[in-house]
Amino acid sequence: VKWMMYWIIFALFTTAETFTDIFLCWFPFYYELKIAFVAWLLSPYTKGSSLLYRKFVHPTLSSKEKEIDDCLVQAKDRSYDALVHFGKRGLNVAATAAVMAASKGQGALSERLRSFSMQDLSTIRGDSSSTVPPSVTVRTSSKQSQPKTSRSVSEGTGSSGKC
């Protein structure tokens, strides 16, 4: 409790010091007085922070407790509403990005599928009764002009067989 009182008083002092330094820095022994004040706050013999907390801060907080609680509840509600609002916006942005990526990917996929000629697709669907696999043309990119063909097992071993 002692340290809580000290840190609350020290935080208030630091906040006030930010503004008073601008106007009072010319005052003689100003910085020495600040050091002496902090030593007085911290000293276990003088109990300066306990004295200031119990004399000024605690009565002020006690009298305004209801208003502080109302502000906290209001801030909690606003933060929840803000979280929901920004969450929805974030999901909309993510969904838009996903749709754009999918549409760009769709274009790349359709270009890839167009690289296969209809003749190649009909050959794949065509003669299913033969045991030797048909030759399939595979293009790895649209810049490549020579199609690659697969060889049957009988052609690869050197024996002559009919395709």
Secondary structure, 3 states (H helix, E strand, C coil): CHHHHHHHHHHHHHHHHHHHHHHHCCCCCHHHHHHHHHHHHHCCCCCHHHHHHHHHHHHHHHHCHHHHHHHHHHHHHHHHHHHHHHHHHHHHHHHHHHHHHHHHHHHHHHHHHHCCCHHHHHHHHCCCCCCCCCCCCECCCCCCCCCECCCCHHHHCCCCCCC
